[in-house]
Amino acid sequence: MNTVLDSSLDPLLDPSRYYSLVNWHTANREISAKIITELMYEELLNPEIVDNHYTLNFEPNIRYSFEVKNRHYFNFYRVVSASLTCFIDDKETPSIDAYHLIGCINKHLNVQPDTQAHAIREFSNTLLGDMHQLGSKRLSNAELLQQDEITIESQLVAHPWIIANKGRLGFSYQDYIHHAPEMGNTVNLLWLAVDKKHAQFNAIAALNYTQLINEELSASDRARFDALIASKGQTPSHYFYMPVHPWQWNNEIVSLFTPDIVNMNIILLGESHDTYQPQQSIRTLSNKTSPKKRYVKMPISILNTSVYRGLPSERVKVAPFLSDWLLNLVEKDDFLRNKTKLILLGEIASINFDHPIYSTMSNIPYQFNEKLAVIWRESIHTKIEAAERCIPLSSLMHRDVNNESFLKAIIDASGLTTQQWINQFLKAMLEPLLHMLYKYGFVFSPHGQNAMIILKDNIPTRLAVKDFVDDANLCVDPLEEHDSLPDELEDILEYIEGPILIQWIQSGLFVCVFRYLTEILEDDFNYSSDLFWESVYLTIRQYQQGFPELEERFDAFDLMRPVFPKLCLNRVRLLDDGYKDKTERPTAAVASMLQNPLFIAAQKYQQQEQEQEKNLQPSPYETV
């Protein structure tokens, strides 16, 4: 029987337009090298080393052979993908097959069968995304230097540490095409009317609901929505208007919130006119029609990079209160406001709609209380000057279509030497984070997706932080700076001991960003990791010398300790949690302790200072 293809088939849904054998082999080789690299780092794979050649032996009679680049710090060894070779019964295979490698690792680590099965789905989706990026038009660095931050984000290859970094369990292929950040497509948001008796609206003190909606929706959209509600015999003023991601509406809200829809506690209003493009986090979207309008963060209940991408209801409700408190801290702090000019993109308004049944249940999986909410976040384009531009921190780890580093293109365009640019970058990046830590005992996770670097003439000038509510943590010790903390936050924020609090900087920035940044500096600039970490140390020391009154807190939040915990992300998925639907979001596992490069740099400089002081001492034989 002959099959006739439907001529109306959307050509975007034909994956063959992105596929080729060359790209398939490239994607398999690259992800296989990454798998071995990161599982070696997390101490799950321990190769044999003979004459600087590394071998992983699997049963029966399977071995993978490769070379590595030793990155000196963090026990980090990068597998050279071109050197990766697989032997079965001492016969070299014609190509690298990531599925074969994953199967070997699953057996080697005794991964549970259900985890193996779900992991294959995540790896398959990741390979799909890698294939699409290889088969899509990718921009050169020269082109990227001319683009805005959302276009740059669409070119990035996702999380550098997590192996299945495009897992997105829950997306169909059509969903992937329309909603994956790397596809660069735009979407019109759906809007709902939610009954005020069942929803909670919160905003910063300077903003109310009417002002927000008047700024976010056009007059024609508002009139159309009002008329639709009136046509159903309801009163528009009894409802809040809130956007919902089309995927979430189709896949979660329609079925789970049917009673509310039937009783008109929720009314579907239709699309607004503005178009939006997903940021790297998928669930946060930038307004492409009006870039100065607020970012919109909405739940998309897919499993991606370790967690379901919902919005925790308790954090949604307090997001504006936390933003208000932090924005006031920055405004009143001369160092943050005038010296570092830190930008915090406030999460200035939110609406949460609790599920009528799930919200009354105890100890259910966390994802079921994260279904219907929205957070409006300030746009970076309302914060920067005409001569400034912003880039995602993660873009500094990017290589373009020619395998050339974006970092090198920026530094070359700046006119500075590598050391001068690094000094400016570290000053812009670290000083506000250090001040928030030491002065206020407050941290958020400044990883590549949550932080943006503001450039002027391609020179780093200041830091912008977004998406800080989910990772907001305070030190457990009472500080006078916490006296102004709103009551609404006291039961929501995590209060953590100093040595643990600093892990958000050590792991979120030092390991998750600087570990990879130093690779590029070594390979493309011949700039050593030793020199980089000495520069980090000197930046921290310079800050501390400017605030001698905070000396006790330098000890309480000691970034110079000899070791700190090696947190692991892939280990949690493969061995600890698997794909269990747990009541709490998963947390990183600890494998061992890492040598702290800042401790090594501090020792070096202290020794140099002691020698200098010794040379300046007068000789006991000198006479006056």
KOLMAR-914382 format. One line per 5 residues: their letters; for each residue x, y, z of C-alpha. Coordinates in pm, 1 decimal, always signed. Layout:
REM residues N
A> X,Y,Z | ... $
This chain:
REM residues 624
MNTVL> +0.0,+0.0,+0.0 | +143.6,+334.9,-98.6 | +143.4,+611.8,+159.0 | +69.1,+959.6,+28.8 | +218.8,+1238.8,+234.1 $
DSSLD> -21.4,+1511.4,+340.2 | +66.3,+1814.0,+129.5 | -45.8,+2037.3,+416.8 | +224.7,+1903.0,+647.9 | +405.6,+2189.8,+817.2 $
PLLDP> +759.0,+2183.3,+668.9 | +890.8,+2295.3,+1007.7 | +784.7,+1957.1,+1146.8 | +1007.3,+1758.8,+910.7 | +1326.5,+1691.4,+1111.9 $
SRYYS> +1519.4,+1581.6,+803.1 | +1573.9,+1946.2,+712.7 | +1816.7,+1962.7,+1007.9 | +1962.1,+1613.2,+989.1 | +2266.6,+1476.1,+814.8 $
LVNWH> +2502.0,+1189.6,+886.5 | +2787.0,+1434.1,+941.6 | +2588.0,+1626.4,+1202.2 | +2471.3,+1301.3,+1362.6 | +2825.9,+1177.1,+1406.7 $
TANRE> +2936.5,+1518.8,+1535.4 | +2652.3,+1539.9,+1788.5 | +2719.3,+1186.4,+1917.3 | +3092.4,+1246.7,+1951.4 | +3053.0,+1581.6,+2128.2 $
ISAKI> +2791.3,+1467.2,+2377.7 | +2988.0,+1147.5,+2447.6 | +3296.7,+1353.8,+2527.2 | +3086.7,+1573.4,+2756.0 | +2933.4,+1271.9,+2931.5 $
ITELM> +3275.1,+1127.6,+3014.6 | +3414.3,+1469.3,+3110.5 | +3139.2,+1553.1,+3357.7 | +3105.0,+1203.6,+3505.3 | +3479.7,+1196.8,+3562.7 $
YEELL> +3443.9,+1531.0,+3742.1 | +3162.1,+1389.3,+3956.2 | +3378.7,+1084.0,+4034.5 | +3146.3,+832.9,+3871.0 | +3396.9,+727.5,+3604.3 $
NPEIV> +3759.2,+654.0,+3693.7 | +3964.9,+574.9,+3383.3 | +4295.7,+394.8,+3377.4 | +4587.1,+618.5,+3283.0 | +4882.9,+486.3,+3082.7 $
DNHYT> +5136.2,+731.3,+2934.4 | +4886.5,+1018.3,+2959.3 | +4629.0,+813.5,+2768.7 | +4298.1,+742.2,+2937.3 | +4093.2,+424.0,+2908.5 $
LNFEP> +3750.5,+329.9,+3040.1 | +3698.6,-45.3,+3051.8 | +3344.0,-177.2,+3038.5 | +3220.7,-533.6,+3033.6 | +3225.7,-736.0,+2818.9 $
NIRYS> +3540.6,-643.0,+2628.2 | +3441.7,-282.3,+2563.7 | +3676.0,+8.3,+2614.3 | +3675.0,+377.1,+2538.9 | +4010.4,+543.7,+2483.4 $
FEVKN> +4075.1,+918.4,+2483.6 | +4308.1,+1203.7,+2563.9 | +4231.5,+1482.5,+2807.9 | +4330.4,+1837.8,+2878.9 | +4412.4,+1879.7,+3247.4 $
RHYFN> +4254.3,+2200.6,+3372.6 | +4462.9,+2216.6,+3691.9 | +4181.0,+2315.1,+3929.0 | +3872.2,+2134.5,+4057.7 | +4006.4,+1793.5,+3944.0 $
FYRVV> +3867.1,+1878.3,+3603.2 | +3980.1,+1695.3,+3290.4 | +3828.0,+1780.4,+2953.1 | +3801.0,+1488.0,+2711.8 | +3939.7,+1581.1,+2369.1 $
SASLT> +3643.1,+1479.6,+2154.9 | +3851.3,+1415.0,+1842.6 | +4057.4,+1159.1,+2034.3 | +3760.4,+957.9,+2160.0 | +3767.0,+600.2,+2028.1 $
CFIDD> +3555.7,+295.3,+2110.3 | +3684.7,-62.8,+2088.3 | +3468.6,-374.8,+2103.5 | +3668.3,-698.5,+2124.6 | +3976.9,-489.0,+2042.8 $
KETPS> +3819.3,-375.0,+1715.2 | +3767.2,-2.3,+1666.8 | +3408.2,+97.2,+1591.6 | +3356.0,+317.6,+1282.9 | +3194.3,+599.0,+1484.6 $
IDAYH> +3103.1,+705.5,+1837.1 | +2752.5,+608.5,+1944.1 | +2627.6,+802.0,+2249.1 | +2353.2,+547.4,+2314.8 | +2610.0,+270.6,+2333.1 $
LIGCI> +2818.3,+473.0,+2578.0 | +2514.7,+549.4,+2794.5 | +2425.0,+179.8,+2801.9 | +2777.0,+92.3,+2916.2 | +2768.0,+357.1,+3188.3 $
NKHLN> +2424.0,+252.4,+3311.4 | +2544.5,-104.0,+3354.6 | +2876.2,+6.0,+3506.2 | +2703.5,+226.8,+3766.2 | +2415.9,-14.6,+3822.8 $
VQPDT> +2162.9,+255.2,+3738.1 | +1806.7,+151.4,+3816.2 | +1605.2,+33.3,+3511.7 | +1337.6,+304.4,+3540.1 | +1608.0,+571.7,+3561.4 $
QAHAI> +1781.8,+422.3,+3258.0 | +1462.7,+437.6,+3054.9 | +1381.5,+799.8,+3140.4 | +1744.9,+902.5,+3095.3 | +1736.9,+770.8,+2738.2 $
REFSN> +1441.2,+1002.5,+2671.1 | +1633.7,+1300.9,+2806.6 | +1945.2,+1212.9,+2608.1 | +1738.8,+1161.8,+2292.9 | +1581.1,+1504.6,+2328.2 $
TLLGD> +1922.4,+1657.5,+2392.7 | +2067.7,+1495.3,+2082.0 | +1766.2,+1620.7,+1887.8 | +1839.0,+1975.1,+2004.9 | +2209.3,+1939.4,+1926.2 $
MHQLG> +2126.2,+1817.5,+1576.6 | +1896.4,+2112.3,+1516.8 | +2161.2,+2358.3,+1627.7 | +2419.1,+2196.6,+1401.0 | +2172.8,+2205.3,+1110.3 $
SKRLS> +2044.6,+2558.8,+1170.5 | +2190.0,+2890.5,+1064.3 | +2438.1,+2982.2,+1334.4 | +2579.9,+3329.6,+1365.8 | +2946.2,+3419.4,+1363.3 $
NAELL> +3093.2,+3614.0,+1651.5 | +3113.8,+3922.5,+1432.7 | +2738.1,+3894.4,+1382.8 | +2669.9,+3817.4,+1748.1 | +2849.7,+4133.4,+1854.4 $
QQDEI> +2574.1,+4328.5,+1678.2 | +2280.9,+4138.0,+1833.3 | +2063.1,+4193.3,+2137.9 | +2075.9,+3962.0,+2437.7 | +1774.1,+3749.3,+2341.6 $
TIESQ> +1922.8,+3671.7,+1998.2 | +2251.6,+3579.6,+2165.2 | +2066.2,+3348.3,+2403.5 | +1907.5,+3166.3,+2110.5 | +2254.1,+3076.4,+1981.6 $
LVAHP> +2382.9,+2920.8,+2304.5 | +2409.7,+2546.1,+2358.3 | +2246.0,+2529.8,+2705.4 | +2378.6,+2419.6,+3044.7 | +2754.1,+2345.8,+3032.9 $
WIIAN> +2751.3,+2106.2,+3330.6 | +2430.4,+1902.4,+3304.5 | +2470.2,+1628.4,+3044.0 | +2111.0,+1607.1,+2919.7 | +2081.5,+1983.9,+2897.7 $
KGRLG> +1790.3,+1985.4,+2651.7 | +1589.9,+1700.9,+2807.9 | +1251.7,+1881.6,+2812.8 | +1039.4,+1579.7,+2900.0 | +683.1,+1671.6,+2810.3 $
FSYQD> +754.7,+1856.1,+2486.7 | +639.4,+1702.2,+2159.4 | +846.2,+1767.2,+1849.3 | +602.3,+2040.2,+1749.6 | +642.9,+2194.9,+2097.7 $
YIHHA> +1019.6,+2181.5,+2056.0 | +1005.6,+2363.3,+1721.7 | +781.2,+2637.7,+1856.7 | +908.2,+2684.7,+2212.8 | +1274.5,+2577.3,+2244.6 $
PEMGN> +1499.5,+2882.1,+2297.8 | +1752.5,+2772.7,+2034.8 | +1484.1,+2776.0,+1765.5 | +1443.1,+3151.3,+1812.4 | +1070.2,+3148.7,+1737.8 $
TVNLL> +818.6,+3389.4,+1884.9 | +480.4,+3316.5,+2039.6 | +166.7,+3507.0,+2132.6 | +64.7,+3452.4,+2491.1 | -280.3,+3336.4,+2588.6 $
WLAVD> -459.5,+3543.2,+2850.0 | -697.1,+3427.5,+3118.2 | -940.6,+3605.4,+3343.8 | -915.1,+3455.9,+3693.9 | -1171.4,+3529.3,+3962.5 $
KKHAQ> -1027.2,+3754.1,+4233.8 | -1185.1,+3532.9,+4501.8 | -958.7,+3245.1,+4396.1 | -638.3,+3423.7,+4288.1 | -377.5,+3628.3,+4469.8 $
FNAIA> -224.1,+3941.8,+4320.1 | +84.3,+4101.5,+4475.1 | +306.1,+4386.7,+4359.9 | +577.3,+4619.5,+4480.9 | +454.4,+4923.5,+4670.8 $
ALNYT> +490.1,+5153.9,+4371.0 | +269.7,+4945.2,+4142.3 | -95.4,+4840.8,+4142.9 | -290.4,+4596.3,+3931.0 | -463.0,+4853.5,+3709.3 $
QLINE> -135.7,+5026.7,+3624.5 | +32.4,+4693.9,+3546.7 | -239.1,+4570.6,+3311.4 | -269.9,+4907.8,+3136.8 | +102.8,+4891.9,+3063.9 $
ELSAS> +112.2,+4525.9,+2961.7 | -201.6,+4508.9,+2746.2 | -303.9,+4746.2,+2468.2 | -631.6,+4935.8,+2498.9 | -779.5,+4723.0,+2220.2 $
DRARF> -679.6,+4400.5,+2397.4 | -833.7,+4520.6,+2723.4 | -1157.1,+4626.9,+2551.6 | -1180.0,+4293.0,+2370.0 | -1125.2,+4098.2,+2692.8 $
DALIA> -1377.7,+4309.0,+2886.1 | -1639.2,+4251.2,+2616.7 | -1581.8,+3875.5,+2614.4 | -1629.9,+3851.8,+2991.1 | -1944.4,+4064.0,+2974.1 $
SKGQT> -2081.9,+3840.9,+2698.1 | -2062.8,+3548.8,+2943.0 | -2272.7,+3740.0,+3194.8 | -1976.5,+3818.4,+3421.2 | -1831.1,+4145.6,+3553.1 $
PSHYF> -1478.9,+4227.6,+3425.3 | -1380.9,+4406.2,+3747.0 | -1425.7,+4078.4,+3938.3 | -1130.3,+3924.3,+3754.2 | -754.7,+3956.8,+3725.5 $
YMPVH> -608.5,+3925.3,+3375.6 | -304.7,+3700.7,+3358.6 | -103.4,+3543.2,+3074.6 | -50.4,+3169.2,+3045.7 | +192.7,+2990.0,+2819.1 $
PWQWN> +4.0,+2817.2,+2532.3 | +174.3,+2485.6,+2613.8 | +66.7,+2504.7,+2976.9 | -292.1,+2584.0,+2883.7 | -320.2,+2294.7,+2638.6 $
NEIVS> -135.4,+2035.1,+2842.4 | -210.9,+2117.6,+3204.4 | -470.4,+2384.4,+3273.6 | -757.7,+2264.3,+3054.0 | -766.9,+1921.7,+3217.7 $
LFTPD> -652.7,+1992.5,+3574.0 | -860.1,+2308.8,+3624.6 | -1180.4,+2194.5,+3451.1 | -1402.2,+2268.5,+3757.7 | -1275.8,+2628.4,+3765.3 $
IVNMN> -1331.3,+2666.2,+3392.3 | -1686.4,+2527.4,+3416.7 | -1768.4,+2761.6,+3705.3 | -1604.5,+3055.2,+3524.9 | -1342.0,+3107.4,+3792.3 $
IILLG> -1111.9,+3085.9,+3487.4 | -1212.7,+3229.5,+3150.1 | -999.7,+3193.7,+2838.1 | -971.8,+3537.0,+2675.0 | -746.1,+3464.7,+2376.0 $
ESHDT> -412.6,+3598.4,+2257.0 | -271.3,+3945.2,+2310.2 | -107.2,+4127.2,+2021.0 | +252.2,+4134.6,+2151.9 | +491.6,+3858.5,+2051.3 $
YQPQQ> +738.9,+3700.0,+2293.5 | +1057.6,+3498.3,+2259.5 | +1175.8,+3241.3,+2516.4 | +1490.7,+3307.2,+2714.0 | +1728.4,+3022.9,+2800.0 $
SIRTL> +1510.8,+2923.8,+3093.9 | +1218.6,+2853.5,+2850.9 | +949.8,+2965.4,+3096.9 | +1064.7,+3330.5,+3098.2 | +986.0,+3523.5,+2780.4 $
SNKTS> +1103.5,+3858.4,+2646.0 | +863.7,+4093.1,+2471.0 | +983.3,+4125.4,+2110.8 | +714.6,+4376.3,+2012.2 | +807.9,+4617.2,+2294.4 $
PKKRY> +1144.6,+4518.7,+2449.8 | +1102.2,+4765.1,+2737.1 | +790.7,+4585.4,+2854.0 | +839.5,+4342.4,+3138.5 | +962.6,+3987.6,+3103.2 $
VKMPI> +691.0,+3731.6,+3174.2 | +768.3,+3415.9,+3372.0 | +505.8,+3140.9,+3359.7 | +497.2,+2770.0,+3448.8 | +573.0,+2515.2,+3178.9 $
SILNT> +538.5,+2179.6,+3352.8 | +812.5,+1998.0,+3164.5 | +1104.3,+1823.5,+3330.7 | +1424.9,+1994.4,+3224.3 | +1774.2,+2011.4,+3377.2 $
SVYRG> +1674.3,+1835.2,+3698.1 | +1339.0,+1996.8,+3786.7 | +986.7,+2057.7,+3665.0 | +968.3,+2411.0,+3532.6 | +667.6,+2524.9,+3729.2 $
LPSER> +639.3,+2821.7,+3963.1 | +624.6,+2741.5,+4337.4 | +313.3,+2914.4,+4467.2 | +470.7,+3029.3,+4793.4 | +759.8,+3198.3,+4610.0 $
VKVAP> +527.4,+3354.7,+4352.4 | +327.7,+3520.8,+4626.7 | +629.5,+3676.6,+4798.7 | +837.4,+3762.8,+4489.5 | +730.4,+4131.7,+4486.4 $
FLSDW> +796.4,+4169.0,+4861.8 | +1147.7,+4030.8,+4823.7 | +1208.9,+4249.7,+4518.4 | +1085.9,+4557.1,+4706.5 | +1319.8,+4484.8,+4995.9 $
LLNLV> +1621.8,+4420.4,+4775.7 | +1558.8,+4716.1,+4545.2 | +1533.7,+4942.6,+4851.3 | +1860.7,+4799.6,+4986.4 | +2037.4,+4881.7,+4661.1 $
EKDDF> +1883.0,+5228.3,+4645.0 | +1999.4,+5315.0,+4998.2 | +2345.9,+5160.6,+4966.3 | +2592.0,+5406.9,+4814.9 | +2837.9,+5136.3,+4710.9 $
LRNKT> +2578.1,+4929.8,+4527.1 | +2393.0,+5224.0,+4374.2 | +2677.0,+5456.7,+4276.2 | +2997.8,+5250.0,+4270.8 | +2897.0,+4913.8,+4128.8 $
KLILL> +2567.4,+5038.7,+3975.6 | +2422.7,+4694.2,+4033.2 | +2107.1,+4615.1,+3837.8 | +1849.2,+4388.7,+4000.1 | +1565.9,+4306.5,+3763.9 $
GEIAS> +1283.8,+4316.3,+4014.0 | +1004.2,+4062.6,+4005.5 | +760.8,+4343.8,+4062.1 | +419.0,+4175.8,+4033.1 | +268.6,+3829.3,+4047.4 $
INFDH> -59.2,+3640.1,+4029.5 | -102.8,+3293.3,+4173.8 | -402.5,+3062.9,+4130.9 | -395.5,+2764.5,+4364.8 | -539.4,+2436.2,+4245.5 $
PIYST> -858.9,+2378.1,+4446.9 | -766.3,+2019.1,+4541.2 | -386.5,+1992.0,+4523.2 | -343.4,+2300.0,+4743.9 | -529.4,+2123.2,+5028.1 $
MSNIP> -321.7,+1803.5,+5010.8 | -5.8,+1728.2,+5208.5 | +319.3,+1570.6,+5091.7 | +228.9,+1554.3,+4723.8 | +494.5,+1595.6,+4451.3 $
YQFNE> +604.7,+1958.3,+4430.3 | +513.6,+1994.0,+4064.2 | +138.4,+1980.9,+4138.4 | +145.7,+2306.6,+4333.2 | +327.1,+2495.0,+4056.6 $
KLAVI> +74.3,+2490.1,+3774.0 | -89.5,+2831.8,+3731.8 | +91.8,+3154.7,+3813.7 | +276.9,+3443.8,+3654.8 | +559.9,+3675.9,+3756.1 $
WRESI> +631.7,+4003.4,+3579.8 | +1000.4,+4093.8,+3586.4 | +1159.5,+4422.5,+3486.7 | +1323.4,+4432.1,+3144.7 | +1693.5,+4506.2,+3117.9 $
HTKIE> +1608.0,+4760.2,+2848.5 | +1459.0,+4990.9,+3111.4 | +1783.0,+4982.9,+3311.5 | +2068.9,+5037.4,+3067.4 | +2185.6,+5352.9,+2895.7 $
AAERC> +2193.9,+5411.2,+2521.3 | +2570.0,+5346.9,+2502.7 | +2542.8,+5020.0,+2697.9 | +2448.7,+4670.9,+2590.1 | +2404.1,+4351.9,+2786.8 $
IPLSS> +2510.7,+3995.2,+2721.7 | +2424.4,+3678.1,+2915.4 | +2707.4,+3562.5,+3140.3 | +2673.3,+3221.1,+2976.2 | +2764.8,+3371.3,+2639.2 $
LMHRD> +3125.6,+3409.0,+2757.8 | +3150.5,+3029.1,+2728.8 | +3007.3,+3023.3,+2374.7 | +3185.8,+2915.7,+2057.8 | +3040.0,+3020.8,+1724.6 $
VNNES> +2984.6,+2838.2,+1396.9 | +3360.5,+2863.3,+1331.2 | +3444.1,+2721.2,+1676.9 | +3584.3,+3058.8,+1778.8 | +3514.3,+3191.2,+2126.3 $
FLKAI> +3273.0,+3480.1,+2172.1 | +3489.0,+3593.6,+2462.6 | +3785.1,+3647.8,+2230.3 | +3571.6,+3851.8,+1989.9 | +3458.8,+4075.9,+2276.4 $
IDASG> +3806.7,+4126.3,+2418.6 | +3952.5,+4196.0,+2073.6 | +3678.2,+4452.3,+2008.7 | +3736.0,+4621.9,+2346.5 | +4090.1,+4733.5,+2268.5 $
LTTQQ> +4206.2,+4613.3,+2611.4 | +4466.3,+4354.4,+2689.5 | +4337.2,+4021.7,+2820.0 | +4445.8,+4106.3,+3174.5 | +4285.6,+4450.0,+3163.0 $
WINQF> +3955.7,+4303.5,+3040.0 | +3961.3,+4027.3,+3302.1 | +4022.3,+4286.0,+3574.5 | +3724.1,+4490.7,+3457.4 | +3507.4,+4180.3,+3429.3 $
LKAML> +3590.0,+4051.3,+3777.2 | +3538.1,+4392.8,+3932.8 | +3196.1,+4428.9,+3766.9 | +3097.0,+4070.7,+3846.7 | +3226.3,+4017.0,+4197.7 $
EPLLH> +3203.7,+4345.6,+4384.8 | +2822.3,+4360.0,+4406.7 | +2800.2,+3988.0,+4490.7 | +3060.3,+4028.3,+4765.0 | +2883.3,+4331.9,+4908.1 $
MLYKY> +2547.8,+4153.9,+4917.5 | +2716.6,+3861.9,+5094.2 | +2931.0,+4048.5,+5346.2 | +2709.0,+4347.5,+5417.1 | +2368.0,+4180.3,+5407.3 $
GFVFS> +2435.4,+3807.6,+5447.2 | +2239.9,+3750.8,+5126.7 | +2314.8,+3534.4,+4822.8 | +2149.2,+3424.8,+4503.3 | +2288.9,+3186.4,+4245.2 $
PHGQN> +2488.2,+3395.4,+3994.5 | +2516.9,+3122.6,+3731.3 | +2536.4,+3185.5,+3358.7 | +2162.6,+3204.7,+3300.7 | +2078.5,+3434.5,+3592.5 $
AMIIL> +2347.2,+3695.7,+3540.2 | +2413.3,+3945.8,+3262.6 | +2722.6,+4154.9,+3202.0 | +2671.0,+4515.0,+3097.0 | +2923.3,+4629.8,+2835.5 $
KDNIP> +3023.9,+4974.5,+2720.0 | +3247.9,+4966.8,+2413.4 | +3273.9,+4591.9,+2485.0 | +3427.3,+4661.7,+2826.6 | +3245.5,+4515.9,+3131.6 $
TRLAV> +3108.7,+4791.9,+3349.8 | +2845.2,+4637.7,+3577.9 | +2633.6,+4336.1,+3665.4 | +2263.4,+4267.6,+3617.1 | +2094.4,+3984.3,+3807.4 $
KDFVD> +1759.6,+3828.4,+3724.9 | +1555.1,+3534.9,+3851.3 | +1689.8,+3575.7,+4203.0 | +1374.3,+3492.6,+4399.4 | +1397.2,+3111.9,+4364.8 $
DANLC> +1758.6,+3108.2,+4489.2 | +1735.2,+3383.5,+4750.8 | +1901.9,+3278.5,+5078.9 | +2001.0,+3458.7,+5398.8 | +2256.0,+3372.3,+5662.1 $
VDPLE> +2110.0,+3214.2,+5973.7 | +2294.7,+3451.0,+6209.2 | +2088.4,+3760.8,+6291.2 | +2222.6,+4073.4,+6125.8 | +2098.0,+4424.6,+6189.9 $
EHDSL> +2053.2,+4462.4,+5814.1 | +1775.5,+4201.7,+5831.6 | +1559.5,+4409.4,+6066.2 | +1377.9,+4562.5,+5768.6 | +1288.2,+4223.4,+5620.2 $
PDELE> +911.7,+4204.0,+5549.5 | +712.8,+3962.7,+5765.9 | +587.7,+3787.1,+5451.9 | +940.6,+3660.6,+5380.2 | +1040.8,+3519.5,+5715.9 $
DILEY> +881.9,+3176.9,+5665.2 | +972.5,+3153.0,+5295.3 | +1343.4,+3234.9,+5270.1 | +1605.9,+2977.6,+5353.8 | +1827.9,+3071.4,+5650.1 $
IEGPI> +2163.6,+2902.7,+5609.0 | +2493.0,+2884.5,+5797.0 | +2778.7,+3088.9,+5651.9 | +2994.3,+2800.4,+5519.3 | +2694.9,+2663.1,+5330.0 $
LIQWI> +2566.5,+3003.5,+5219.3 | +2884.0,+3076.4,+5024.1 | +2835.7,+2759.2,+4817.4 | +2596.3,+2957.2,+4597.3 | +2897.2,+3161.4,+4486.2 $
QSGLF> +3148.3,+2876.4,+4493.7 | +2934.0,+2632.5,+4293.4 | +2701.8,+2868.5,+4104.4 | +2980.7,+3095.4,+3981.2 | +3324.9,+2947.2,+4044.2 $
VCVFR> +3242.7,+2591.1,+3934.1 | +2949.0,+2641.6,+3699.4 | +3100.1,+2940.7,+3512.8 | +3466.1,+3001.0,+3592.8 | +3552.1,+2630.5,+3553.1 $
YLTEI> +3462.7,+2661.6,+3183.3 | +3573.8,+3019.9,+3134.2 | +3929.8,+2932.6,+3233.4 | +3931.8,+2662.2,+2965.0 | +3871.0,+2923.3,+2696.9 $
LEDDF> +4128.2,+3157.8,+2847.5 | +4389.8,+2882.1,+2843.5 | +4310.6,+2754.5,+2493.6 | +4245.9,+3081.3,+2310.4 | +4453.7,+3334.5,+2503.2 $
NYSSD> +4734.6,+3127.9,+2656.9 | +4617.4,+3287.2,+2982.8 | +4676.5,+3046.9,+3270.5 | +4424.8,+2936.9,+3530.8 | +4674.4,+3036.6,+3799.6 $
LFWES> +4671.6,+3392.1,+3673.9 | +4292.5,+3398.0,+3654.4 | +4240.2,+3278.9,+4010.8 | +4505.4,+3517.7,+4136.2 | +4305.1,+3793.0,+3968.9 $
VYLTI> +3988.7,+3669.2,+4141.7 | +4172.0,+3668.2,+4474.6 | +4305.0,+4021.0,+4425.2 | +3956.9,+4146.7,+4333.0 | +3813.0,+4002.5,+4654.6 $
RQYQQ> +4100.9,+4133.6,+4859.3 | +4069.1,+4481.7,+4712.8 | +3699.9,+4484.9,+4804.3 | +3776.7,+4368.7,+5159.6 | +4041.9,+4636.9,+5207.5 $
GFPEL> +3775.7,+4896.0,+5125.3 | +3543.5,+4770.4,+5400.7 | +3752.4,+4701.8,+5712.4 | +3437.7,+4738.1,+5927.5 | +3309.6,+4409.1,+5780.6 $
EERFD> +3616.2,+4208.6,+5882.8 | +3421.7,+3974.0,+6111.4 | +3195.6,+3882.8,+5822.9 | +3491.7,+3806.1,+5597.9 | +3566.2,+3526.2,+5845.3 $
AFDLM> +3203.1,+3418.1,+5878.7 | +3169.4,+3395.3,+5499.5 | +3521.7,+3279.1,+5426.3 | +3576.3,+3230.5,+5053.1 | +3945.8,+3150.0,+5109.0 $
RPVFP> +3910.4,+2822.8,+5299.4 | +4142.4,+2543.7,+5178.5 | +3858.3,+2327.0,+5044.9 | +3488.4,+2342.6,+4970.0 | +3230.1,+2074.3,+4881.0 $
KLCLN> +3216.7,+1936.4,+4529.3 | +2849.0,+1953.5,+4442.9 | +2725.1,+1718.0,+4172.3 | +2425.6,+1757.8,+3942.2 | +2437.6,+1455.9,+3710.1 $
RVRLL> +2494.8,+1215.9,+3999.4 | +2161.3,+1322.2,+4151.9 | +1971.0,+1221.7,+3839.9 | +2154.6,+894.5,+3768.6 | +2196.0,+752.5,+4117.8 $
DDGYK> +2031.7,+950.4,+4396.0 | +1685.7,+1065.7,+4288.6 | +1633.7,+917.5,+3945.4 | +1303.2,+1040.8,+3807.1 | +1100.8,+1003.3,+4125.4 $
DKTER> +817.2,+1251.7,+4165.5 | +931.5,+1393.7,+4499.8 | +770.3,+1635.6,+4742.5 | +1068.2,+1872.6,+4725.7 | +1286.6,+1988.5,+4440.7 $
PTAAV> +1609.4,+1786.4,+4417.9 | +1927.0,+1924.4,+4570.1 | +2284.1,+1872.6,+4457.5 | +2482.4,+1578.5,+4592.0 | +2825.6,+1610.4,+4753.6 $
ASMLQ> +3095.8,+1380.6,+4615.4 | +3408.1,+1500.3,+4795.4 | +3597.4,+1820.2,+4871.2 | +3761.1,+2045.1,+4612.9 | +4085.5,+2231.1,+4657.0 $
NPLFI> +4001.7,+2599.3,+4664.2 | +4205.3,+2792.7,+4405.1 | +4153.3,+3110.2,+4609.7 | +4328.7,+2950.8,+4906.4 | +4625.3,+2867.2,+4683.0 $
AAQKY> +4633.3,+3222.1,+4543.2 | +4607.3,+3368.9,+4894.7 | +4898.1,+3156.1,+5017.0 | +5113.3,+3271.8,+4725.8 | +5047.9,+3639.1,+4790.9 $
QQQEQ> +5089.5,+3607.8,+5165.5 | +5426.5,+3443.0,+5110.3 | +5530.3,+3720.3,+4870.6 | +5428.1,+3984.7,+5123.0 | +5622.4,+3812.3,+5400.3 $
EQEKN> +5933.4,+3803.0,+5182.3 | +5893.2,+4171.1,+5093.9 | +5854.9,+4263.1,+5461.3 | +6161.1,+4056.5,+5543.2 | +6365.9,+4236.1,+5277.3 $
LQPSP> +6257.0,+4572.0,+5417.3 | +6372.9,+4487.1,+5772.3 | +6698.5,+4670.0,+5868.8 | +7005.2,+4452.6,+5915.3 | +7099.7,+4394.6,+6281.0 $
YETV> +7456.3,+4498.0,+6184.2 | +7353.0,+4837.4,+6055.5 | +7440.4,+5133.0,+6274.8 | +7257.6,+5455.2,+6309.9 $
